[in-house]
Amino acid sequence: MKKLTRADIWPNAVYEKARDEFRARIVAEKAPRRVQLGDSVTLVFENRDTAKFQIQEMIRIEGITSPEGVQAEIDVYNELVPAEGELSATLMIDVTEEEKIKVMLNRLVGIEDSLWLCFGGREVKALFAQGQTDGARVSAVQYVHFALGSEERRVFAGAAEATLELRHPAYRATARLSAECLASLRRDLAS
């Protein structure tokens, strides 16, 4: 999937006019790509459009207009755009009670070795972006990628089902991907 460039990003005035329609399309696109893993972890599969939406919203909210500022946002959110043969996602640890946040984030140290995409007898381990854990606690938001080789892509394209499995000693959860999610991810791998 092609990374975003400054030419792909609308100036704020243009985005304001297109925002309602673009936002509605992205919200609808993200809905089947959202996977709940147990009570406290959500994973949203990302693509070029969802990353563009994040960039547009950030430059709108922060009033960024300089080419350098826009490029800085592109550089951050291009991490969400999967490379060829990859799926990418944002993993969120959903804890809202203030007194439980630190406990949960400490508890999930090692999560970067615990997430798997399973399909057709295959298991692909998630690759977590660097710098999201300090060894004592993890960040509540993680960027992950699943790199699929050509044979894994072929199997994934024909798999009847796929699951995400979190196999952390302190947090285990499995979620089956919906048919709509699978179809959307297959389109990502084909782009």
C-alpha positions as CSV (number, residue, x, y, z in Angstrom):
1,M,0.0,0.0,0.0
2,K,1.4,3.4,-1.0
3,K,2.4,5.7,1.8
4,L,0.8,9.1,2.1
5,T,2.5,12.3,0.8
6,R,1.8,16.0,1.2
7,A,0.0,15.9,-2.2
8,D,-2.6,13.5,-0.6
9,I,-3.5,15.8,2.2
10,W,-6.1,18.5,1.7
11,P,-5.5,22.1,3.1
12,N,-7.8,22.8,6.1
13,A,-10.2,24.9,4.1
14,V,-10.7,22.1,1.6
15,Y,-11.0,19.5,4.3
16,E,-13.7,21.5,6.2
17,K,-15.9,21.3,3.1
18,A,-15.3,17.6,2.6
19,R,-15.1,16.6,6.3
20,D,-18.6,15.4,7.0
21,E,-18.8,13.1,4.0
22,F,-15.2,11.9,4.4
23,R,-15.7,11.3,8.2
24,A,-18.9,9.4,7.6
25,R,-17.1,7.2,5.0
26,I,-14.2,6.5,7.3
27,V,-16.4,5.7,10.3
28,A,-18.4,3.2,8.2
29,E,-15.1,1.7,6.9
30,K,-13.6,1.3,10.3
31,A,-16.7,-0.3,11.9
32,P,-16.1,-3.9,10.7
33,R,-12.3,-3.4,11.1
34,R,-12.7,-3.0,14.9
35,V,-12.1,-6.1,16.9
36,Q,-12.7,-6.4,20.6
37,L,-10.3,-8.7,22.4
38,G,-11.8,-9.4,25.8
39,D,-13.0,-6.6,28.1
40,S,-10.0,-4.2,27.8
41,V,-8.3,-4.5,24.4
42,T,-9.5,-3.2,21.1
43,L,-7.7,-3.5,17.8
44,V,-8.6,-1.4,14.7
45,F,-7.1,-2.5,11.4
46,E,-5.8,0.6,9.6
47,N,-5.1,1.4,5.9
48,R,-4.2,4.4,3.8
49,D,-7.7,6.0,4.1
50,T,-7.9,5.7,7.9
51,A,-4.4,7.1,8.2
52,K,-5.3,10.0,6.0
53,F,-8.3,10.7,8.2
54,Q,-6.1,10.8,11.3
55,I,-3.8,13.3,9.6
56,Q,-6.6,15.5,8.4
57,E,-8.1,15.6,11.9
58,M,-4.8,16.4,13.6
59,I,-4.0,19.2,11.3
60,R,-7.5,20.5,11.6
61,I,-7.6,20.3,15.4
62,E,-4.1,21.8,15.8
63,G,-4.5,24.4,13.1
64,I,-1.4,23.1,11.3
65,T,-0.7,24.9,8.0
66,S,3.0,24.9,7.6
67,P,4.5,22.3,5.2
68,E,6.8,21.1,7.9
69,G,4.0,20.7,10.4
70,V,1.9,18.8,7.8
71,Q,4.9,16.6,7.0
72,A,5.5,15.8,10.6
73,E,1.9,14.5,11.0
74,I,2.3,12.5,7.8
75,D,5.5,11.0,9.1
76,V,3.7,9.9,12.3
77,Y,0.6,8.5,10.8
78,N,2.3,6.8,7.8
79,E,3.3,4.2,10.5
80,L,-0.4,3.1,10.2
81,V,-0.2,2.5,6.5
82,P,0.7,-1.2,5.9
83,A,3.6,-2.0,3.6
84,E,3.2,-4.5,0.8
85,G,2.2,-7.9,2.3
86,E,1.3,-6.4,5.7
87,L,-1.8,-5.7,7.7
88,S,-1.5,-3.0,10.3
89,A,-3.6,-2.0,13.3
90,T,-3.9,0.3,16.3
91,L,-4.2,-1.7,19.5
92,M,-5.8,0.2,22.4
93,I,-5.9,-0.8,26.0
94,D,-9.3,0.4,27.1
95,V,-9.2,1.2,30.8
96,T,-11.2,4.3,31.9
97,E,-11.1,4.1,35.7
98,E,-8.1,6.2,36.7
99,E,-7.1,3.9,39.6
100,K,-6.9,0.9,37.2
101,I,-4.9,2.4,34.3
102,K,-1.5,2.1,35.8
103,V,-2.2,-1.4,37.2
104,M,-3.4,-2.6,33.7
105,L,-0.5,-1.1,31.8
106,N,2.0,-2.6,34.3
107,R,0.2,-5.9,34.0
108,L,0.5,-6.0,30.2
109,V,4.3,-5.7,30.0
110,G,5.3,-8.2,27.4
111,I,2.2,-7.7,25.2
112,E,4.6,-7.3,22.3
113,D,5.3,-11.0,22.4
114,S,1.7,-12.1,22.8
115,L,-0.5,-11.1,19.8
116,W,-1.2,-13.5,16.9
117,L,-3.3,-13.5,13.7
118,C,-4.4,-17.1,13.1
119,F,-6.0,-18.4,9.8
120,G,-5.9,-21.6,7.8
121,G,-3.6,-23.4,10.2
122,R,-1.1,-20.5,10.2
123,E,-0.1,-18.1,12.9
124,V,1.4,-14.7,12.2
125,K,2.9,-13.0,15.2
126,A,2.3,-9.2,15.5
127,L,5.2,-6.9,15.1
128,F,4.9,-4.0,17.5
129,A,6.3,-0.5,16.8
130,Q,9.4,0.3,18.8
131,G,9.3,2.6,21.8
132,Q,5.9,1.7,23.1
133,T,7.1,0.0,26.2
134,D,9.8,0.8,28.7
135,G,10.0,-2.6,30.2
136,A,8.0,-1.5,33.3
137,R,4.7,-0.6,31.6
138,V,3.3,-0.3,28.2
139,S,1.6,2.5,26.3
140,A,-2.2,2.4,26.1
141,V,-2.0,2.8,22.4
142,Q,0.2,0.4,20.3
143,Y,0.9,0.3,16.6
144,V,1.2,-3.3,15.3
145,H,1.9,-4.9,11.9
146,F,1.3,-8.5,10.7
147,A,3.8,-9.3,7.9
148,L,2.4,-12.0,5.6
149,G,4.7,-13.8,3.2
150,S,3.3,-14.7,-0.3
151,E,2.2,-18.2,0.9
152,E,0.5,-16.7,4.0
153,R,-1.3,-14.2,1.8
154,R,-2.5,-17.0,-0.5
155,V,-3.8,-19.0,2.5
156,F,-5.4,-15.8,4.1
157,A,-7.2,-15.0,0.8
158,G,-8.9,-18.4,0.9
159,A,-9.3,-18.9,4.7
160,A,-12.9,-19.6,5.8
161,E,-12.1,-17.7,9.1
162,A,-9.4,-15.9,11.0
163,T,-8.9,-15.0,14.6
164,L,-6.9,-12.7,16.7
165,E,-5.4,-14.2,19.8
166,L,-3.8,-12.4,22.7
167,R,-1.8,-14.9,24.7
168,H,-0.4,-12.8,27.5
169,P,0.0,-14.6,30.8
170,A,-2.1,-11.9,32.5
171,Y,-4.6,-11.4,29.7
172,R,-5.9,-14.0,27.3
173,A,-8.5,-13.4,24.7
174,T,-9.6,-14.6,21.3
175,A,-11.8,-12.9,18.7
176,R,-13.0,-14.2,15.4
177,L,-12.8,-11.7,12.6
178,S,-16.2,-11.0,10.9
179,A,-16.7,-11.8,7.2
180,E,-16.8,-8.1,6.5
181,C,-13.5,-7.6,8.3
182,L,-11.9,-10.4,6.4
183,A,-13.1,-9.0,3.1
184,S,-11.7,-5.6,4.0
185,L,-8.3,-6.9,5.0
186,R,-8.1,-9.0,1.8
187,R,-8.7,-5.8,-0.2
188,D,-5.8,-4.2,1.8
189,L,-3.5,-7.0,1.0
190,A,-4.4,-6.7,-2.7
191,S,-3.7,-3.0,-2.9
